[in-house]
């Protein structure tokens, strides 16, 4: 996911500080100065006694994205020092994930919400008011701040950790520092008193039980061992024939470069070596294993890989227009319906091929769809894909929250129909680009990724755009049906889109003939 956004969102990633922060503040460009003056004004010991305090404070803000400054609350300036402390602790591997818990507030909750008629006579009005006060209880709300090495799926791991000890996440905000650390802030309820010591102990014990998630020293599962043993020797790239070009993208776990191999333009995706983990290695092996077995005009073409450290990378064909996400969100004019349908068809045909070969993508989104110079779209990024008959229970919350099917979010068994749900969200992005006659919208753009996930679990879907072909809207709604069995297969989707494209092209030809006759 994109972090410090999400990923932008995830990844945009899943993936860049998109959630409304629990700090919610001024958003001034001078927030660093305001925080410093506030701390001096309240007599903060560090601010008063340390001559280098302002320099350290400036360095703290410089590590974090601009959205962090926008969200800092002037009235809670002391919290910035807590963030600074937690980030410093995270540099010690023995303290990861570093965390801090503090009590935030008590919220009033009425137990009796029935409407009562007010009786004036005999003092009944006063009695009702006293009764209502007796029916009020208070909910403690806490804030929990985490920091550790930034990595994919970290937000999912932290939210699962909080859920396992009975906490309900109200708000979440994620940031990534410039040097590869995370700062994750959660506002929670579910701890039944104001005591932070007890909650701290509970969290520490829960982290200790799942220490392997944070240290990167976990033993690979049987399926991961099978993936790591994949024979890719025949695809090993001869580095002497590979020429590196400019860097064209950077993500949380690797960098993408343009280059040439045997005279062909290629894309080279490096696995970042600073903090390798079993999970990243398994994803790399899985992507190679799948790419070497698939051949389709709407699947990114695999050329080779280097599987021997220290340089680990995958080489694929170069797609000149980049990701579909960038294509849609960088446009300043509308997306014509014929091109919209052609793009949709490319995706559907590629996904149909994968499903026919028992491969589930599990992270279908516009950022993982690439476009060449001729507007041909191809499915890419198979790091979390898997074969449906691979065995074992498939991991919940795999993918990117805004595109994730409800059964995946709900930790229920799921199959290839989860990809169909994600396709519906991609289709919605395409349609908004056409309707708005400008760049596409981000799904649930007024919500954080976690908020969107919870609402999707409750049945919410993106608002249907107006002035869109009703058949396209109807297809979109069937694809994001809550019940996976009610969603069409990609074979059926392809047929419907082909028919719709024929109708649109036929209408265009008829209109042109009429214009010519006139």
Legacy VTK file of the C-alpha trace (Angstrom):
# vtk DataFile Version 3.0
C-alpha trace
ASCII
DATASET POLYDATA
POINTS 518 float
0.000 0.000 0.000
1.199 3.466 -0.369
2.017 4.948 2.887
2.105 8.515 4.069
-0.143 8.557 1.085
-1.608 5.373 1.068
0.058 4.082 -0.769
-0.940 7.956 -2.348
-2.371 4.912 -1.668
-1.157 1.605 -1.559
0.353 1.448 -3.056
-0.822 5.967 -4.065
0.088 2.498 -2.325
-1.881 1.072 -0.429
-0.256 3.885 -1.367
0.631 8.769 0.979
-0.872 10.054 4.195
-4.427 10.167 2.931
-6.298 9.487 6.101
-7.701 12.313 8.174
-5.193 12.474 10.970
-6.214 12.131 14.576
-4.173 15.290 15.080
-6.265 17.431 12.736
-4.689 20.840 12.934
-3.855 24.120 11.332
-2.147 23.075 8.125
0.058 26.169 8.098
3.375 26.331 6.302
4.718 27.818 9.521
3.561 24.912 11.679
7.137 24.086 12.750
7.569 27.586 14.137
4.117 27.506 15.749
4.799 24.175 17.452
8.166 25.431 18.716
6.667 28.644 20.120
3.805 26.706 21.696
6.228 24.367 23.491
8.244 27.342 24.707
5.047 29.050 25.870
3.952 26.118 28.028
7.441 25.823 29.483
8.321 22.456 27.974
11.601 21.407 29.569
13.228 20.181 26.354
12.297 23.301 24.421
13.566 25.604 27.165
16.800 23.840 28.131
18.124 22.288 24.890
19.870 24.871 22.632
19.585 22.467 19.678
15.906 21.723 20.253
14.593 23.740 17.284
17.137 22.147 14.961
16.042 18.654 16.069
12.396 19.641 15.662
13.018 20.888 12.115
14.838 17.638 11.280
11.841 15.652 12.571
9.442 17.498 10.259
11.870 17.148 7.346
11.766 13.330 7.695
8.001 13.261 7.158
5.772 14.195 4.191
4.114 17.640 3.946
0.751 16.110 4.909
2.149 15.514 8.394
2.625 19.252 8.909
-0.881 19.964 7.673
-2.365 17.610 10.258
-0.441 18.647 13.353
-2.704 20.113 16.027
-1.303 23.293 17.517
-3.152 22.656 20.787
-1.474 19.236 21.096
2.044 20.271 20.157
3.490 17.963 22.838
2.358 14.968 20.776
4.947 15.895 18.148
7.636 15.135 20.737
6.064 11.721 21.327
6.203 11.041 17.579
9.852 12.096 17.588
10.630 9.797 20.539
8.859 6.758 19.029
10.648 7.211 15.707
13.990 7.387 17.546
13.230 4.192 19.495
12.377 2.382 16.258
16.016 2.646 15.178
16.834 0.009 17.799
15.942 -3.417 16.292
15.209 -4.750 19.793
12.476 -2.154 20.319
10.593 -2.632 17.047
7.837 -1.916 16.715
8.268 1.011 19.075
4.946 2.253 20.400
3.362 4.704 22.808
-0.117 4.693 24.355
-1.883 7.665 25.885
-5.403 8.417 27.008
-7.210 10.850 24.712
-10.680 11.568 26.069
-13.911 10.233 27.552
-16.910 10.215 25.248
-20.443 10.255 26.534
-22.696 7.417 25.495
-26.360 7.196 26.443
-27.667 3.744 27.195
-31.338 4.694 26.911
-31.983 6.304 23.529
-35.801 6.067 23.542
-37.684 9.302 22.930
-39.613 10.501 25.975
-42.475 12.926 26.055
-41.788 15.774 28.459
-44.393 16.246 31.183
-44.386 19.627 32.796
-46.702 19.008 35.715
-45.689 17.558 39.077
-41.964 18.039 38.384
-41.871 15.078 35.953
-39.624 17.030 33.567
-36.903 17.230 36.181
-37.300 13.527 37.008
-36.864 12.621 33.360
-33.674 14.698 33.166
-32.240 12.983 36.235
-33.184 9.585 34.802
-31.445 10.424 31.534
-28.255 11.311 33.410
-28.340 7.970 35.167
-28.488 6.320 31.735
-25.232 7.909 30.546
-21.967 5.988 30.388
-18.545 7.036 29.177
-16.251 5.403 26.623
-12.499 5.857 27.051
-10.717 6.746 23.801
-6.962 6.156 23.468
-4.321 7.060 20.912
-1.647 4.507 19.966
1.459 5.502 18.006
3.648 2.897 16.274
6.965 3.095 14.451
9.056 0.401 12.775
10.767 -0.361 9.477
8.336 0.555 6.710
7.197 -2.428 4.665
4.225 -3.661 2.604
1.165 -4.858 4.545
2.359 -3.128 7.736
-0.932 -1.280 8.160
-2.807 -4.577 7.881
-0.537 -6.200 10.486
-0.976 -3.341 12.935
-4.745 -3.195 12.517
-4.946 -6.959 13.045
-2.805 -6.623 16.178
-5.178 -4.014 17.624
-8.268 -6.002 16.686
-6.921 -9.146 18.358
-6.811 -7.435 21.738
-10.373 -6.130 21.341
-9.714 -2.566 20.202
-11.915 -0.817 17.679
-10.058 1.454 15.254
-11.833 4.765 14.787
-9.160 6.603 12.850
-5.811 5.671 11.374
-3.171 7.813 9.760
0.055 6.535 8.222
3.243 8.303 7.246
6.519 7.102 5.788
9.769 8.848 6.641
12.384 9.666 4.054
14.736 7.104 5.600
12.399 4.102 5.489
10.524 4.159 8.802
6.809 4.252 9.490
4.764 6.485 11.765
1.291 4.993 12.285
-1.254 6.733 14.507
-4.467 5.018 15.637
-7.412 6.397 17.611
-9.149 3.459 19.297
-11.804 2.508 21.801
-12.535 -0.852 23.411
-10.229 -0.533 26.439
-12.701 -0.146 29.283
-10.806 2.327 31.476
-8.421 5.257 31.264
-5.466 3.157 32.423
-2.691 3.287 29.818
-0.274 1.052 31.750
-2.546 -1.951 31.411
-3.060 -1.309 27.709
0.684 -0.888 27.221
1.349 -4.253 28.888
-1.346 -5.918 26.781
0.112 -4.525 23.555
3.656 -5.503 24.511
2.567 -9.086 25.211
0.660 -9.299 21.928
3.677 -8.005 19.977
5.938 -10.518 21.717
3.657 -13.376 20.655
3.909 -12.292 17.024
7.533 -11.157 17.145
8.367 -12.990 13.921
6.222 -10.472 11.972
8.410 -7.609 13.134
11.872 -9.138 13.062
11.652 -10.651 9.576
13.054 -13.918 11.001
9.952 -16.019 10.478
10.253 -19.533 9.118
8.693 -19.757 5.658
5.551 -21.803 5.304
5.434 -24.944 3.197
4.009 -22.992 0.277
6.727 -20.331 0.610
9.420 -23.017 0.660
7.923 -24.457 -2.514
8.020 -21.021 -4.138
11.609 -20.392 -3.124
12.624 -23.684 -4.658
11.193 -22.769 -8.071
13.663 -23.533 -10.806
14.329 -20.283 -12.654
17.853 -20.981 -13.822
16.797 -21.075 -17.452
15.495 -17.519 -17.077
18.647 -16.146 -15.460
19.623 -12.851 -17.092
23.152 -12.347 -18.378
23.970 -9.072 -16.623
26.651 -8.269 -19.187
23.945 -7.890 -21.855
21.692 -5.698 -19.701
22.114 -1.929 -20.008
20.647 0.251 -17.269
18.836 3.478 -18.026
17.034 6.062 -15.918
14.932 5.285 -12.836
11.242 5.583 -13.678
9.540 4.683 -10.396
10.221 3.859 -6.758
8.165 1.840 -4.287
8.317 0.638 -0.701
10.061 -2.614 -1.626
11.918 -1.839 -4.840
12.831 0.506 -7.670
11.928 0.386 -11.370
14.402 1.306 -14.100
14.268 1.523 -17.859
16.953 -0.305 -19.794
17.772 -2.425 -22.819
18.424 -6.147 -23.148
19.603 -7.625 -26.436
18.519 -4.414 -28.166
14.974 -4.428 -26.706
13.552 -1.743 -24.392
12.871 -3.347 -21.026
11.711 -2.499 -17.499
13.925 -3.713 -14.637
12.329 -4.108 -11.198
14.872 -4.371 -8.394
14.108 -5.910 -5.027
15.478 -3.425 -2.525
18.255 -5.150 -0.545
18.479 -2.968 2.589
15.877 -4.847 4.604
15.128 -8.134 2.841
12.516 -10.386 4.414
11.115 -13.834 3.841
7.821 -12.304 2.671
9.463 -10.111 0.027
11.630 -12.986 -1.148
8.571 -15.217 -1.412
6.695 -12.546 -3.388
9.650 -12.193 -5.750
9.832 -15.976 -6.301
6.059 -16.157 -6.789
6.107 -13.404 -9.394
8.893 -15.126 -11.339
7.128 -18.474 -11.086
3.885 -17.084 -12.498
5.396 -14.809 -15.154
7.476 -17.612 -16.623
4.313 -19.692 -17.162
1.960 -17.139 -18.717
1.859 -15.911 -22.314
-0.937 -13.589 -23.402
-1.195 -10.304 -25.272
-2.766 -8.675 -22.199
-0.255 -9.997 -19.646
3.074 -8.255 -19.160
5.755 -10.237 -21.014
8.471 -11.770 -18.869
12.007 -11.618 -20.289
14.136 -12.922 -17.438
15.338 -12.459 -13.883
18.398 -12.298 -11.699
17.828 -14.492 -8.652
21.343 -14.381 -7.187
22.138 -11.730 -4.534
23.199 -9.053 -4.113
21.307 -7.808 -7.193
17.856 -9.381 -7.431
15.576 -8.131 -10.186
12.915 -9.020 -12.770
13.086 -7.904 -16.420
9.871 -7.418 -18.414
8.862 -5.635 -21.584
8.834 -1.847 -21.335
5.394 -0.176 -21.329
5.842 3.365 -22.588
2.705 4.927 -21.078
3.304 3.531 -17.611
0.515 2.494 -15.253
-3.154 2.902 -16.033
-3.425 4.818 -12.758
-0.994 7.480 -13.984
-2.636 7.530 -17.406
-6.103 8.173 -15.945
-5.039 10.576 -13.228
-2.750 12.586 -15.476
-5.339 13.322 -18.151
-6.918 16.754 -18.520
-9.518 15.727 -21.045
-12.176 13.019 -21.043
-11.771 9.349 -21.795
-13.776 8.521 -24.916
-16.187 5.611 -24.548
-14.602 3.451 -27.295
-11.173 3.741 -25.630
-12.744 3.121 -22.212
-14.328 -0.099 -23.495
-11.124 -1.167 -25.253
-9.126 -0.735 -22.030
-11.776 -2.640 -20.076
-11.670 -5.431 -22.642
-7.878 -5.677 -22.451
-8.064 -6.083 -18.677
-10.923 -8.579 -18.851
-9.159 -10.718 -21.478
-5.946 -10.761 -19.481
-7.755 -11.668 -16.262
-9.843 -14.319 -18.046
-6.621 -15.944 -19.239
-5.241 -15.956 -15.691
-8.417 -17.466 -14.253
-8.543 -20.092 -16.992
-5.077 -21.077 -15.784
-6.168 -21.140 -12.113
-4.238 -17.986 -11.195
-5.792 -15.417 -8.858
-4.145 -11.996 -9.049
-5.333 -10.709 -5.616
-4.163 -7.119 -6.172
-5.930 -5.958 -9.317
-5.917 -2.157 -9.458
-5.044 0.578 -11.944
-1.517 0.901 -10.514
-0.859 -2.741 -11.469
-2.119 -2.364 -15.044
0.378 -1.077 -17.611
-0.184 0.596 -20.986
2.021 0.641 -24.058
2.355 3.261 -26.775
-0.642 1.811 -28.662
-2.949 2.033 -25.607
-2.821 -1.746 -25.098
-3.279 -2.515 -21.400
-1.566 -5.488 -19.742
-1.933 -7.028 -16.292
1.270 -6.810 -14.223
2.675 -7.204 -10.696
2.119 -10.801 -9.593
3.870 -10.578 -6.234
0.810 -11.638 -4.227
-0.857 -13.713 -6.959
-1.261 -17.426 -6.369
-2.482 -20.598 -8.024
-5.990 -21.420 -6.886
-5.098 -25.086 -6.360
-1.914 -24.234 -4.455
-3.367 -25.505 -1.169
-3.636 -23.956 2.268
-5.802 -21.087 3.443
-5.404 -17.897 1.436
-4.296 -14.864 3.432
-6.981 -12.340 4.341
-6.591 -8.632 3.547
-4.286 -9.392 0.632
-4.236 -6.594 -1.921
-5.029 -2.888 -1.540
-7.918 -1.786 0.675
-9.732 0.478 -1.791
-9.938 -2.316 -4.395
-10.402 -5.245 -1.991
-13.457 -7.534 -2.049
-15.573 -7.730 1.145
-14.952 -11.457 1.602
-11.201 -10.770 1.646
-11.672 -7.943 4.163
-13.894 -10.166 6.313
-11.290 -12.954 6.522
-13.689 -15.343 4.770
-12.738 -18.014 2.222
-12.440 -16.476 -1.235
-11.628 -17.426 -4.806
-11.142 -15.864 -8.252
-14.353 -13.823 -7.860
-12.396 -11.496 -5.551
-10.575 -10.300 -8.698
-13.938 -9.564 -10.336
-14.837 -7.231 -7.459
-11.513 -5.394 -7.902
-12.215 -5.126 -11.625
-15.500 -3.356 -10.803
-13.581 -0.659 -8.917
-11.165 -0.299 -11.865
-14.168 0.027 -14.182
-15.570 2.725 -11.894
-12.282 4.651 -12.192
-12.482 4.439 -15.983
-16.081 5.621 -15.990
-15.373 8.597 -13.707
-12.602 9.674 -16.090
-15.161 9.731 -18.917
-17.957 11.400 -16.981
-15.794 14.051 -15.327
-14.078 14.826 -18.637
-10.858 15.112 -16.664
-8.713 12.855 -14.499
-10.301 9.860 -12.772
-11.287 9.834 -9.128
-9.687 7.733 -6.395
-12.215 5.263 -4.939
-13.658 6.544 -1.637
-11.394 9.594 -1.852
-12.953 11.270 1.222
-12.022 8.326 3.455
-8.878 6.722 4.761
-8.083 3.237 3.416
-9.190 1.666 6.704
-12.418 3.673 6.811
-13.163 2.630 3.232
-12.478 -1.013 4.122
-14.898 -0.948 7.052
-17.612 0.706 4.969
-17.187 -1.791 2.118
-17.643 -4.589 4.661
-20.925 -2.904 5.603
-22.078 -2.833 1.969
-20.968 0.583 0.764
-19.828 0.990 -2.857
-18.606 4.024 -4.838
-21.303 6.426 -5.948
-22.584 5.586 -9.424
-21.575 8.241 -11.969
-24.289 9.905 -14.003
-24.422 10.143 -17.805
-22.916 6.677 -18.227
-24.114 3.865 -20.460
-26.688 1.966 -18.335
-25.342 -1.395 -19.507
-21.884 -0.448 -18.272
-23.272 0.635 -14.900
-25.294 -2.549 -14.595
-22.204 -4.647 -15.335
-20.213 -2.710 -12.755
-22.855 -3.328 -10.079
-22.971 -7.046 -10.800
-19.189 -7.238 -10.580
-19.131 -5.693 -7.084
-22.049 -7.737 -5.745
-21.562 -8.691 -2.080
-22.179 -12.352 -2.919
-19.211 -13.649 -4.954
-21.327 -16.281 -6.734
-23.526 -13.513 -8.168
-20.588 -11.821 -9.876
-19.999 -12.711 -13.541
-16.851 -14.503 -14.657
-14.303 -12.692 -16.810
-15.377 -14.878 -19.743
-18.893 -13.451 -19.406
-17.573 -9.923 -18.835
-15.468 -10.141 -22.010
-18.479 -11.173 -24.101
-20.589 -8.313 -22.722
-17.874 -5.723 -23.283
-17.243 -6.951 -26.839
-20.940 -6.604 -27.643
-21.099 -3.145 -26.095
-18.012 -2.023 -28.053
-19.585 -3.267 -31.300
-22.721 -1.253 -30.568
-20.723 1.897 -29.804
-18.565 1.513 -32.913
-21.631 0.767 -35.047
-23.370 3.859 -33.716
-20.276 5.923 -34.517
-20.141 4.604 -38.081
-23.866 5.296 -38.601
-23.469 8.861 -37.304
-20.500 9.441 -39.606
-22.454 8.190 -42.629
-25.302 10.578 -41.799
-22.847 13.464 -41.543
-21.337 12.474 -44.904
-24.810 12.331 -46.518
-25.653 15.773 -45.201
LINES 2 520
15 0 1 2 3 4 5 6 7 8 9 10 11 12 13 14
503 15 16 17 18 19 20 21 22 23 24 25 26 27 28 29 30 31 32 33 34 35 36 37 38 39 40 41 42 43 44 45 46 47 48 49 50 51 52 53 54 55 56 57 58 59 60 61 62 63 64 65 66 67 68 69 70 71 72 73 74 75 76 77 78 79 80 81 82 83 84 85 86 87 88 89 90 91 92 93 94 95 96 97 98 99 100 101 102 103 104 105 106 107 108 109 110 111 112 113 114 115 116 117 118 119 120 121 122 123 124 125 126 127 128 129 130 131 132 133 134 135 136 137 138 139 140 141 142 143 144 145 146 147 148 149 150 151 152 153 154 155 156 157 158 159 160 161 162 163 164 165 166 167 168 169 170 171 172 173 174 175 176 177 178 179 180 181 182 183 184 185 186 187 188 189 190 191 192 193 194 195 196 197 198 199 200 201 202 203 204 205 206 207 208 209 210 211 212 213 214 215 216 217 218 219 220 221 222 223 224 225 226 227 228 229 230 231 232 233 234 235 236 237 238 239 240 241 242 243 244 245 246 247 248 249 250 251 252 253 254 255 256 257 258 259 260 261 262 263 264 265 266 267 268 269 270 271 272 273 274 275 276 277 278 279 280 281 282 283 284 285 286 287 288 289 290 291 292 293 294 295 296 297 298 299 300 301 302 303 304 305 306 307 308 309 310 311 312 313 314 315 316 317 318 319 320 321 322 323 324 325 326 327 328 329 330 331 332 333 334 335 336 337 338 339 340 341 342 343 344 345 346 347 348 349 350 351 352 353 354 355 356 357 358 359 360 361 362 363 364 365 366 367 368 369 370 371 372 373 374 375 376 377 378 379 380 381 382 383 384 385 386 387 388 389 390 391 392 393 394 395 396 397 398 399 400 401 402 403 404 405 406 407 408 409 410 411 412 413 414 415 416 417 418 419 420 421 422 423 424 425 426 427 428 429 430 431 432 433 434 435 436 437 438 439 440 441 442 443 444 445 446 447 448 449 450 451 452 453 454 455 456 457 458 459 460 461 462 463 464 465 466 467 468 469 470 471 472 473 474 475 476 477 478 479 480 481 482 483 484 485 486 487 488 489 490 491 492 493 494 495 496 497 498 499 500 501 502 503 504 505 506 507 508 509 510 511 512 513 514 515 516 517
